[in-house]
Amino acid sequence: MSKSLHDRALAYHKEGGPGKLDVTSHKKLDNDQDLSLAYSPGVAAPVREIAKDQSNVYQYTIKGNLVAVITDGSAVLGLGNVGPLAAKPVMEGKAVLFKHFAGINVFNIELDTQNVDEIVNTVKNIAPTFGGINLEDISAPRCFEIEERLIKELDIPVFHDDQHGTAIIVAAGLLNALEIQGKSVTSAKIVVAGGGSAGIATLDLLVNLGFKKENMILVDRRGVVSKEQISIVNKYKAAFAVNTSKKTLGDAIDGADVLIGVARGNLVTQAMIKSMAKKPIIFALSNPDPEISVEDVFACRDDALMATGRSDFPNQVNNVIGFPYIFRGALDANSKIINTEMKVAAVHAIKDLAKLPAPQSLLEIYQVEELSFGKDYFIPKPFDPRLIDLIPKAIFDAAVKSGVSRLK
């Protein structure tokens, strides 16, 4: 981060009042009549209705449009285990994005524990307040167990965005990139560098989209996750262990069609990129430094397609393309869960949006004359105004069709 950006960011968070959030009411409170409706005695009326039928809570309270963004501060951005207080600016930022892009209210909650049982029990105890739970910046493999247990034990959507949000955007972009490069879902050889939450979730989702497990190689900090390593890796990585003689990341990348990096900056060399198959696809998603820079890739390959996690290059994998709209659709459907069918629906909605003609308003926002489907535009832009129309509807329809919506 440059000193200029650093100083501007601190001023942004400090001036005009600390932080980024306020709590406001959308009801009038101008006189004694308003007061009698907002609180005693009028508030007793919705209390009685909810006591008679708990589903009435969605009619008379904010629950159906309120999400908890919850972290323990153990895996914050690229900054690591900085704890709950240092995580708070990120959680406030997440709340701002939910509200701006999808009109969803958020309480951000930073927990002073990294114990799995304590986190699960705390979230269960506060869950009646919320219509959905967004887990954020919780380290692997604990994040997998926390999410799994909460999904089983709660009747509202629980979604770990670092896992599934990333996976959904990557999958949508990858389907488009394969189409541009003339490659097949069933035969593409894929390497994922990074055995954390995003890497595992991406592989899981790709399998649900028809990609073949036998064509996938997962590489963690020890090297290729092979059958020989099953005894020393967690069960989530072990699910993608393969029979192979490949040991290192360089071995894995040799001949691969696709490289998805969710590990750390400057991990991949030009020699590795040169060893990939014709028309390779590289998603180098670490921030702020990708696994390999855009400049280094195109200096050694003129047939590559590339995406990064950065906004200053084309094809940014940005979770804001997904999570606000996924929750919007799930909340509108009064869904009990965000299931695989809903995630797949999000993938296809995002994928298809990149192929539609860009509206003039979008061109003006990004100050470009044209955005047309191709090597420099195969993932939608975060400020595309059509995201709110297309993705929530796809999620809503998938929730209803798969039977997880409470709507009658």
C-alpha positions, 0 to 999 in steps of 0.5 A: 500500500502506498503512503498516499493510499494509507493516509487517505484510508485512515482519514476516510475511517476517522473523519466525520465520525469514527468507522463507517456505520450508523444505526438509523430508523425508517419510521417516524418518531415526531410526537407522542403518538409515534412514540406509543406505536414505536414502543409502549403500549403499541409494540405489544401488538406485534409481540402478541402476533409473533408469540402466536405464530413465530413466522410473523417475525418476518412481517413485523421486525427487521429480521428478514432483511438483517444479516450478521457478519461474524468473524473471530479475526483469525484470517483477515484479508492478507493480514492473518490472525489480527484478532477481533478488534483489528478485524472490525474495519473489514466487517464494517466494510462488509456491512457497507457493501451489503447495504449499498449493493443489495439494501441489506442491513447488517450488524457486524459482530467480532468474537473474542474467541477462536474456539470452535464450540464457543463460536458455534454456540454464540452464533446459535444463541444470537441467530434469532435476531437475524435472517442470515449469517455471513461468516467472514475471515475465519481461518481454515480448517476451523471455518469448515467445521463452524459452517457445517455445524451452523448449517445443520443447527440453524434454520436460516442461511449460513454462508462463509463468503471466503469459501463460497463467494470466492468459489462462485465468482471463480467458477463463473469466470472460469466457465467463460474463460474456457469458452473463450479458449476453446477448452472443455469442462470435462477435460480441462486440467486444473491446478489450485494453489492454496489449500485454505477455505477458498481453494477447497470450496472452489474445487467442491463447486467445480465438481458440482458444475461437471468438472472431473476430480481426476483432472484436478490437483490441489497444492498446499504449502507442503506440495501436491496433495496426493494419496500418500499425504492423506495421513497428514492433511485434514479431511477437506484436503484429503477429499481431493488427494490424487494418485500422482508422482507430481510433488511440487507446484511446478510439477503440478502446473506442467501441462495444466490448462488452468491455474487458480492461485489462492495462496500467496503473492509471487509464488509462481514463476514464468518458467511454470507459466511457460510449461502450461498447455496451449491457451492457458487460463491463470487466476492469480487471486492473492492480494495485493500481490498476485501469485504471478503478476499480469506483466510477467504472464504476458511477457512469456505467454501471448495466448493466456487469459488472466484474472486477478483479485485487483481492481486495476487489471481486467477480470477482477474476481471480487466477491462483491459481485456475489455475496450481496445478491446471493443473500438478497435472493435468499432473504427474499425467498425466506430460505432456510439455507443457501444450498448447492442449487442456489450457488450453481444458479449464481454461477450461471447468472454471473457467467451469462451477465458478462456476455450481455451488451454493457449499458452506457451507464456502466461504460461511464462508471468505468470510463471506457468506450466498450466492454465486450465479452472476450479476453479482457472482459469475461467477469462482470464489473462490481458496479454493473447495475444489472447484478441486482436484477439478475442474481437475486432472481436466480437465487430466489428461483433456485431456492423455491425450486429446490424446496428450501424456501418458506414462501407459500 
